[in-house]
């Protein structure tokens, strides 16, 4: 009986460990992500030294944002934008909010939406877009993540259209941890 109990406990422990490991997908590990960056809100592995902007206010005066960015040697720009909602009340923590930000971005001079989807990252809803610029020179991959009613996080990669950047994007987006 004691051995049965031990094996049952061990099986449950292994199940929980495998579920915990399965939470994050495996990245292709291109080797281009060289700079670990940590803030109080997130951590991510960028493709070069990270520049941090000052806290800016949006034109509608409903939020403030800070941008963390890097540029790799292949011209690929990686960005994390933290948006703090300053208006009274909270935004909905669902796809209506992530869609709002995705629609705002796509409507900002972007011509072709190559792919759009919704999912959850670390329990937070997000809308993903993969778009080509109107001038057909760059592509942008983005996740618009709603962290809570007062905070959103956007992770983006802007690349020359000729770059084969998918694996580098997977390395970047899979490295994101929300704190």
Residue pairs with C-beta under 8 A, 6 or more apart in sequence:
23 122
24 174
25 170
25 174
26 174
27 167
27 170
27 171
27 174
27 175
28 167
28 170
28 171
29 171
30 167
30 168
30 171
32 47
32 72
32 74
32 76
32 168
32 171
33 45
33 46
33 47
33 168
33 171
33 172
33 175
34 45
34 46
34 47
34 48
35 45
35 46
35 47
35 48
35 49
35 50
35 70
36 43
36 44
36 45
36 46
37 43
37 44
37 45
37 46
37 50
37 68
39 68
39 82
39 179
40 179
41 82
41 147
41 151
41 153
41 178
41 179
42 80
42 82
42 153
42 176
42 177
42 178
42 179
43 175
43 176
43 177
43 179
44 68
44 80
44 155
44 172
44 175
44 176
44 177
45 171
45 172
45 175
46 68
46 70
46 78
46 172
47 70
47 71
47 72
47 76
47 78
47 168
47 172
48 70
48 71
48 72
48 73
49 70
50 68
50 69
50 70
51 68
51 69
51 70
52 66
52 67
52 68
53 66
53 67
53 68
53 69
54 66
55 64
55 65
55 66
56 64
56 65
56 66
56 67
57 63
57 64
57 86
58 64
58 65
61 86
62 85
62 86
62 87
63 83
63 84
63 85
63 86
63 87
64 83
64 84
64 86
65 81
65 82
65 83
65 84
66 81
66 82
67 79
67 80
67 81
68 79
68 80
68 81
68 82
69 77
69 78
69 79
69 80
70 77
70 78
71 77
71 78
72 78
72 168
74 163
74 165
74 168
75 159
75 160
75 163
76 157
76 158
76 159
76 160
76 163
76 165
76 168
77 157
77 158
77 159
78 156
78 157
78 172
79 154
79 155
79 156
79 157
79 158
80 153
80 154
80 155
80 156
80 176
81 153
81 154
81 156
82 151
82 152
82 153
83 101
83 151
83 152
83 153
83 154
84 150
84 151
85 91
85 149
85 150
85 151
85 152
89 149
90 148
90 149
90 150
91 97
91 100
91 146
91 149
91 150
91 152
92 146
92 149
93 124
93 125
93 146
93 148
93 149
94 125
94 146
95 118
95 125
95 127
97 125
97 146
97 152
98 118
98 125
98 126
98 127
98 144
98 145
98 146
98 152
99 118
99 127
99 144
101 127
101 144
101 152
101 154
102 116
102 127
102 128
102 129
102 142
102 144
105 129
105 131
105 142
105 144
106 113
106 129
106 131
109 133
109 134
110 131
110 132
110 133
110 134
110 140
111 131
111 132
111 133
111 134
111 136
112 131
112 132
113 129
113 130
113 131
114 130
114 131
114 132
114 139
115 128
115 129
115 130
116 127
116 128
116 129
116 130
117 127
117 128
118 125
118 126
118 127
118 128
119 125
119 126
119 128
120 126
121 143
121 145
121 176
121 178
122 177
122 178
124 145
124 146
124 147
124 153
124 178
125 145
125 146
126 143
126 144
126 145
126 146
127 143
127 144
128 141
128 142
128 143
128 144
129 140
129 141
129 142
129 144
130 139
130 140
130 141
130 142
131 139
131 140
131 142
132 138
132 139
132 161
133 139
133 140
133 161
136 161
137 160
137 161
138 158
138 159
138 160
138 161
139 158
139 159
139 161
139 165
140 156
140 157
140 158
140 159
141 156
141 157
141 159
141 165
141 169
141 173
142 154
142 155
142 156
142 157
143 154
143 155
143 156
143 173
144 152
144 154
145 152
145 153
145 154
145 155
145 178
146 152
147 153
147 178
153 178
155 172
155 173
155 176
157 165
157 168
157 169
157 172
157 173
159 165
159 168
159 169
